[in-house]
């Protein structure tokens, strides 16, 4: 079908990526501003501390990264050149000592105030504030921490009743080969965990594989067991929990990962250097290194050399567990935490209510590059914003609802307690990546398009809007309010009802064409071509300054025309709801529409093409 094209020119810069995408998802995870009884630094002193978490699958080089407690001095303390691994916590002492030589004990050149202050994480320059607590964190009591609530999931991959191969060594023929990931243990004793013997009765209920043959003969026992890993990238850490009497050395895929009462050197017939009392609970050992460097998808091997204290001991026990820990950030909204957890998953539990009735609320209008439409409480125009519309006949309390620009992080920003949208009314939110003030979200909007989602406290989606390119100082809104049709508006209406598209609305159904030359003053004739991505469209034009009609010449596809100096070029989509006329001369342009009678009643405004 033949359709005439709406010609519209907007020149703007697209946002290439958000901070979290460009620089991995590094967050200020937890802070402690008054450390009286918590973790100690290398000198035995207790200092304030800041913890970061890399919630991504990628390592980050921290060169050119900074921490500051002064929003006017963003480069106050610089990280050394070091790698911050994926799914890792990094603790920095805010001691004022300024130490960077040991990555395990980093010290900033500032301290934290328990009365509350600003804290920012910066990358490279002042435009890249990766995360911040602004204008300040709240006053904190002694040993009270502040951070993002997280949830930890522990997955048991190997435990009681797991299959095991056992050998009581008679000599050193095997050397270290039996500890390797791949080894022929087909001739070993087949059993299940736990492994041991008991000449009394304490361990009898636990033992599934009896090695009484060790008694009076050998202090060491070799064990091999296997566990399956299906996903490495989401693993936060690996824990080895062991009940042991009296000692052990554990290897995963041939690498030593934990030990207790280990002798030096470790020989094939070694015993524990100290006795270990009857182990009622498991003792937990953190496996060092990155999970992705230790484990692999598929079958992995746990090898253990169990150590008894003297051959004549009346009992012996080894019962391991392999546990994978995963962490999920419940919300990026920081809060006072239930307990301090340096270098571990934060406490804090988000209570999700049961699903309820979803209110009739809409994301109603969006502006992604604002420089004149409306200013915030600081009289700052340069804030992205979007508007909600309440189609309900009653006021709706939005406390605990969620807003996000990433559907994969539904609980990215929580609407503060006490927030209400009136019946039939509107509520404006600023998307400026600075949630220190009311109704300011911790994300900004992309000029080239993304998705905004509003969810209930039970994470039911109330409304979700995916928008494409929106030019600067132009809003995109529904008409009528809460309706299904969207239009561009040169005159935005924040916190008000959207007007009829009429003169100022621009239909989004057509894509603008691309001219081979930018507009502006030309002193010579030039060749001009037009291309457009709207299939089946026809562009009509004139060169004498008159308004094109449906009978005006058709701009030829793939062919250039000569535009003479001093002439006007008008192009029109005559017959559509909205028409646009642009020129390549110094006269003003006409921007508006034709009514049904074909009479021009558009708004006159000057546009600078160049």
Secondary structure, DSSP 8 states (H G I E B T S, - for coil): --EE--------------HHHHT-SEEEEEEES--SSS---TTS---EEEEEEE-SSS-EE-TTEEEES-TT-TTSEE--S-EE-TT-EEEEEEBSS-B-S-TTSEE-SSB--TT---EEEEESSTT-EEEEE-S------TT-EEEEEEEEEEEEEE-TT-EEEEE--SSSTTTTGGGSSS---TTSEEEES-EEEESSSSSTTT-SEE-GGGTTT-SEEEEEEEEEES-STT--EEEEEEEEESEEEEEETTEEEEEES--SS--TT---SS------S-EEEE--S-HHHH--SEEEEEEEEEE-SSTT-SEEEEEEEEEEEEEEEEEEEEEE-SS--TTS----------------EEEEEEESS-SSS---TTS----EEEEEEE-SSS-EE-TT-EEES-TTSTTSEE--TT-EE-TT-EEEEEEBS-TTSTTEES-B--TT-EEEEEE-TT--EEEEEEE----TT-EEEESSTT-S-EEEESS--TTS----STTTEEETTS---EESS--S--SS-EEE-EE-SSTTEE-EEESBS----TTS-B--TT--EEE-TT-B-EEE-TTSS-EEE--SSSS-EEEE-B-TT--B--EEE-----
